[in-house]
Structures are given as structure tokens and as C-alpha cells.
Amino acid sequence: MFLLKKILTALILPPTGPVLLALFGLWLSRRNSRRWQYAGLALATISLLGLIALAMPVVGNALAPAEAPQAPISAEALRRAQAIVILGGGSYYAAPEYGSDTVGSASLVRARYGAKLARETGLPVLVTSGSPHGGRAEAESMREVLEREFGVKVRWTETASRDTAENASMSAPLLKGAGITRIALVTHASHMPRSAELFRREGIEVLPAPTGFRTASPSSVEDYLPRNLRPAREALHEHLGLLHHRLMEKLP
């Protein structure tokens, strides 16, 4: 199921999804019927123009889930937290300059902000994420970076989870075993609605501590240039994840 979910997601999200639609449109345009020819050409054109639009940062930013937080955690909310939980965001595999797998860019952004909160509060830290694609567990890489580079001690390292749902289900017992039911959850702002919902289902009260906000470039022109699919891809990934979890809730 995990592998099937990953394959379907890769086929739906850009660039693959729009490209496959464009190819299907071109196939339709070769039919004998004039109606199918026009429909196929229209589908191919719309798909390719859509792909260009999705590569514009302004479009990708606008696609972020409406529930995504727009501001960092407040000092008042942070004082209520009993622990800080940092979610993994991917690995930088076989990094030649470090001699092994280490944190990817998203994981580093989260680890840095989690370290800041930990230093400010003295709260215990949990890092969570395994190695869904092989290699070193993301949580191990985050623990190493937090302790060696940011000087923050990690109390719990959860290394078996493969996705956000498992981050929550496998972290909750570690937290509850220490009497902790209220956490400051550190992840990207666009990822927060889905991850917070999953932790709440495990009986953990979540105080969102988002990072990695999508902000406008100082040059407004750059936001309208088709140069980066990542914001749109991440936003659409979150919408798919939220849809999947809400559909699963309705199943018997």
C-alpha cells in the first residue's frame, strides 16, 4: 500500500501528471473524429500551459492549503508546550562532503527552527522519520545535526516511520510514555494542517510551530517566471494527503 501510494502520487503530481495528460491529448488528436481531434489538442494545450503556470512561484504559493498557518508560534503557545517534535523532510543521500547520508534541505530548515525553540525553552526534543527509500533514517541525521551543529540534545529518536501518519502513530507512544500530551510541532507551514490532524488523532494536543513559509521574492517579476515546480508540487501533495485521510475517515 505504501509503495502504491508513492507511485500514484508521483504519477498525479507535476510534472508527470500534466505531461501524461498532454500526451493523452495528442493521442486523442490523432483520432478520425474531428471532435476528438479538437478535444485532444485542447487538452494537450491546457495541460502544457498549466504546467508552465504551476512552475510560477506565485501560483505555487497560492495553492497552499487554506488551513496552513500564516504566522510562527506565539510565545504564549510555546509556554504551554511540554516537548518539541520535529518532523523529517527528506534526506541528502550519500553526501560526498559529509561522507554519508545527511539531512535534506527541508529537514535542515525544520531542524534549525526546532533547535531555536529548544534553546529558548529548554523543552525536550523528539525527532521522527525513518528511511522510506533506504539509507540512513532521517531522524538519525536530524539528531546528529541538532546535537553536533546546533548544540541541542535530542531525547527521543523515532526511526521506523515511513510517512506523516506513521510519524504520528509511532511518536505518540514515546511521548505518552513520558507523560507528554501537548507538543510544539515543527514542520513546514504547508504541511502543518495534515500533520497536526494526524497527531491529534493519536491523542496529542498540537501547538503548531510552522517554519518554511512561502514568502514573496523582493523582485515581483521573479514570482511570475516559470522557474520552480516545487512550491506547487508540495502544495498539491498536501491537498492529496488531506483528501486521502478524509476519505479514509469515511470508510467503515
BARONU-266767 format. One record per residue (C-alpha): y, z, x. Coordinates in steps of 0.05 Angstrom, whole numbers, padded with zeros to 5 digits, always signed. Layout:
<sites>
YZX/...
</sites>
This chain:
<sites>
+00000+00000+00000/+00048+00018+00056/+00036-00048+00092/+00041-00088+00027/+00108-00054+00012/+00135-00073+00080/+00112-00146+00073/+00142-00154+00004/+00207-00122+00027/+00211-00170+00086/+00200-00230+00041/+00252-00209-00010/+00309-00187+00035/+00356-00235+00072/+00349-00278+00110/+00277-00293+00087/+00288-00286+00012/+00347-00335+00006/+00314-00384+00055/+00249-00385+00015/+00289-00397-00049/+00326-00454-00015/+00260-00485+00008/+00233-00478-00063/+00295-00513-00089/+00286-00570-00041/+00213-00576-00063/+00236-00580-00136/+00287-00633-00118/+00230-00680-00099/+00201-00679-00170/+00204-00742-00212/+00244-00710-00267/+00320-00716-00257/+00328-00648-00290/+00284-00615-00237/+00319-00652-00182/+00387-00626-00202/+00359-00556-00213/+00325-00556-00145/+00388-00579-00109/+00429-00528-00146/+00380-00472-00127/+00379-00493-00054/+00455-00496-00051/+00466-00430-00085/+00414-00396-00041/+00445-00421+00024/+00516-00405+00001/+00491-00336-00020/+00461-00325+00049/+00528-00342+00081/+00563-00294+00034/+00514-00238+00049/+00530-00246+00123/+00603-00227+00109/+00614-00152+00122/+00659-00146+00062/+00602-00169+00016/+00550-00125+00051/+00595-00064+00045/+00608-00077-00028/+00533-00078-00042/+00523-00006-00021/+00494+00038-00077/+00547+00065-00123/+00519+00135-00114/+00529+00132-00038/+00576+00189-00015/+00645+00168+00007/+00662+00229+00049/+00629+00275+00101/+00600+00342+00082/+00653+00394+00068/+00659+00459+00107/+00644+00498+00044/+00579+00459+00030/+00558+00465+00103/+00565+00541+00100/+00513+00542+00044/+00460+00505+00084/+00401+00541+00114/+00379+00485+00160/+00397+00415+00183/+00347+00358+00171/+00357+00293+00208/+00320+00231+00185/+00297+00178+00235/+00326+00108+00230/+00283+00067+00277/+00263+00063+00350/+00285+00023+00411/+00216+00004+00435/+00197+00002+00509/+00270+00011+00530/+00270-00012+00603/+00329+00031+00623/+00295+00094+00597/+00224+00076+00615/+00195+00088+00545/+00209+00084+00471/+00273+00120+00451/+00320+00126+00392/+00346+00062+00360/+00419+00053+00341/+00413+00083+00271/+00372+00143+00295/+00423+00156+00350/+00481+00156+00300/+00444+00207+00258/+00423+00250+00317/+00494+00252+00343/+00523+00275+00277/+00466+00325+00267/+00480+00353+00336/+00553+00362+00318/+00535+00400+00255/+00484+00443+00292/+00534+00463+00345/+00586+00481+00292/+00538+00523+00250/+00481+00547+00295/+00432+00526+00240/+00360+00508+00258/+00345+00433+00262/+00286+00393+00235/+00276+00320+00256/+00229+00276+00217/+00196+00207+00225/+00131+00183+00255/+00113+00116+00285/+00100+00069+00227/+00099+00009+00272/+00063+00041+00331/+00091+00071+00395/+00124+00138+00402/+00142+00178+00340/+00216+00172+00323/+00222+00247+00314/+00198+00258+00385/+00251+00211+00411/+00304+00246+00370/+00282+00315+00393/+00287+00292+00465/+00356+00263+00456/+00381+00324+00418/+00355+00374+00469/+00368+00336+00534/+00431+00298+00518/+00466+00338+00463/+00442+00408+00483/+00416+00424+00413/+00349+00459+00404/+00302+00428+00353/+00260+00479+00314/+00214+00431+00275/+00189+00361+00294/+00153+00324+00238/+00118+00264+00269/+00069+00238+00216/+00113+00208+00163/+00120+00132+00155/+00177+00125+00105/+00230+00165+00069/+00183+00190+00015/+00137+00218+00068/+00196+00246+00107/+00209+00290+00046/+00138+00307+00028/+00118+00326+00099/+00182+00363+00117/+00185+00406+00055/+00124+00449+00073/+00153+00463+00142/+00219+00485+00112/+00190+00526+00056/+00142+00560+00105/+00205+00587+00139/+00236+00608+00073/+00285+00549+00073/+00300+00513+00007/+00372+00489+00019/+00388+00438+00073/+00444+00395+00100/+00411+00326+00101/+00434+00278+00154/+00425+00204+00144/+00467+00141+00133/+00513+00143+00073/+00479+00083+00041/+00411+00116+00050/+00432+00183+00022/+00421+00173-00054/+00348+00154-00044/+00332+00205+00010/+00367+00263-00026/+00330+00247-00090/+00263+00248-00054/+00277+00316-00021/+00299+00345-00088/+00233+00324-00119/+00199+00367-00066/+00238+00428-00089/+00291+00425-00034/+00364+00432-00052/+00403+00379-00015/+00474+00384+00012/+00488+00312+00033/+00514+00305+00104/+00524+00229+00109/+00542+00190+00171/+00546+00116+00188/+00597+00099+00135/+00613+00026+00125/+00687+00020+00143/+00733-00039+00145/+00749-00074+00211/+00821-00067+00238/+00822-00143+00233/+00814-00161+00160/+00796-00232+00179/+00731-00208+00212/+00706-00177+00148/+00705-00245+00115/+00670-00282+00172/+00594-00293+00163/+00572-00256+00225/+00525-00199+00206/+00469-00193+00154/+00454-00121+00170/+00502-00087+00120/+00477-00130+00062/+00404-00123+00083/+00409-00047+00088/+00445-00042+00021/+00395-00086-00015/+00338-00048+00017/+00365+00016-00013/+00372-00016-00082/+00299-00039-00077/+00277+00031-00056/+00314+00064-00113/+00285+00014-00163/+00215+00026-00136/+00220+00102-00142/+00249+00099-00212/+00195+00052-00235/+00142+00097-00205/+00171+00156-00244/+00157+00119-00309/+00085+00104-00293/+00033+00152-00323/
</sites>
